[in-house]
Amino acid sequence: MSSTVSQRRIRAGALAVLLAAVTLGTAAPASGAPEDGILGSLSPDIRAIMAKPAYQHAQWGLLEIDDTTGEVIHSIYPDQFFIPGSTAKLVSVSGAWHALGGEHRFTTPVQAVGSRDGEVLNGSLVLVAQGDLTMGGRTAPDGSVSYTPIDHTYANDVPGATLTPENPLAGLDEIAGQVRQAGITEVHGDVAVDSRLFTSFPDLDPSPTPLIINDNVIDLLTTPTAPGQAAQLSWRPQVAPYQVESTVQTVAAGGPTELTVSASPDGTRITLSGTIAADAPPTLRISNVQDPASFGRTALIEALARAGVTVTAPPTGPNPSGTLPDSYDGTQRVAAYVSPVFADYTRLILKVSHNLGANLGICLMAVTAGSHQCEDGFPVLTAFLRQAGIDPTQVQLLDGRGGNPVDRVTPRVENQILHYWQGTPEATRFREALPILGVDGSLASVCEGCPTCPGKGKVWSKPGTVAGFDAVNNRIAVGAQTLGGYLDAGHGRLHTYYLAVNGASTPDIEGVIEMIGDLSLISGLLQEQAEARS
């Protein structure tokens, strides 16, 4: 795939992270002033943005509320359904956070099934997967969860994706070291992954699995060399039987960077082809792991070998799930990986719009209700909304990430969820988990080139984008561009707000980026105006 996103291959929600490339500036000339009434309460500069030609057939929605007094500052169709894009994560992540608690840690145990004879285990080691999103692969030295403005999971869709520095196999290495410390040096038997915690369903895309290593992808990083020479390839995590072949050639500076990834049906034979310009930065692509349980089993056997523990079973092959015991009563726990707190995982999900993590939240809510079926997480989410005093009919969801065609929210429900968190001890931690305009996450770069960027550092907001190719007009149809979060109103006060536009249109990707900038600029102007009122 080209390093420039193909119009025909835009995926719903993927463009949310393009915010990292946006530059805020002054509003372009309007095609005509909006009608008074609904939009009349807005300042002229905001109305000018909303009247740009790209929004000729679009519908705007906005609800801004003083969270201290409850005063409605701006209201445009607050009870109308809008396509949310990734702002649906404000709903799903809130439900998962409430169900699990911000301090929840995932403990992934390894059980010794069989008998011990000194340093020899006559039996099997079983890793009992618990739905840990990163298994140590993003855990920084200070215990926090690492992320970059454009996450590696978007590498095939969005230019500029980068890797975190952590070892994606760190959790398995820690587990293997604990097995060795428990006195086991030989396993006369097998190693298995128990993935019975939950079963996903087709509408969760990407599909969560109980064991997740490196977001269930292989990272492929291509670095240019000299023109006419083969490009340099590095890839991770390197686990058998996965193999990668690259035929990428370096071309002259300014030439095309077009990288294509293909893989065998089982995902284990990966080919990277195309060209990379000599002056291009290292360019990332990914390939999906088709069988996460078998991948994790092999990766654990290899980690055990690095720790000095030998396993008699072949390291590659299918995960022996049919041999798992009904329960682990009476077995010995010989290792366990303990994750960072769940609140740190929500930072990852919200800061970079991590789709797998958002969908995983639906499954984890099901588990808290005693179910192994991910769809049973939705009643838990409904119960949370009702407990929070929120009418659940203001929400339609069939996933956690905001990528399903049925997903809808009202501006009011998003404000109510944001208001709910302000009344909890987690208020600050939830707000700071959102991208901060001009500072971090998917809003990190929106102020580049704008010294007087409105709202910089004073808007905490989750963006969302839904876009696809309009074949009739050879344009990009922007089904949704959304932002929802908090505005610093000064003197310790906050305004909650939700801003959405559905049904816009633009000639190309640059126009989509401009639209994201428009909503970011409106948010910054709303923040400045809120602060001026106080």
Buried (B, 14 or more C-beta within 10 A) or exposed (E): BEBEBEBEEBBBBBBBBBBBBBBBEEBBEBEEEBEEEBBEBBEEBBBBBBBBEBBEEBBBBBBBBBBBEEEEBBBBBBEBBBBBBBBBBBBBBBBBBBBBBBEBBBEBBBBBBBEBEEEBBEBBBBBBBBBBBBBBBBBBEEEBBBBBBBBBBBBBBBBBBBBBEBBBBBBBBBBBBBBBEBEBBBBBBBBBBBBEBBBBBEBBBBBBBBBBBBBBBBBBBBBBBEBEEEBBBBBBBBBBEBEBEBEBBBBEEEBBBBBBBEBEEEBBBBBBBBBBBBEBBBBBBBBBBBBBBBBBBBBBBBBBEEBEBEBEBEBBEEBBBEEBBEEBEEBBBBBBBEBBBBBBBBBBBBBBBBBBBBBBBBBBBBBBEEBEBBBBBBEBBBBBBEEBEBEBEBBBBBBBBBBBEEBBBBBBBBBBBBBBBBEBEBBEBBBBBBBBBBBBBBBBBBBEEBEEBBBBBBBBBBBBBBBBBBEEEEBBBBBBBBBBBBBBBBEEBBBBBBBBBBBBBBEBBEBBBBBBBBBBBBBBBBBBBBBEEE
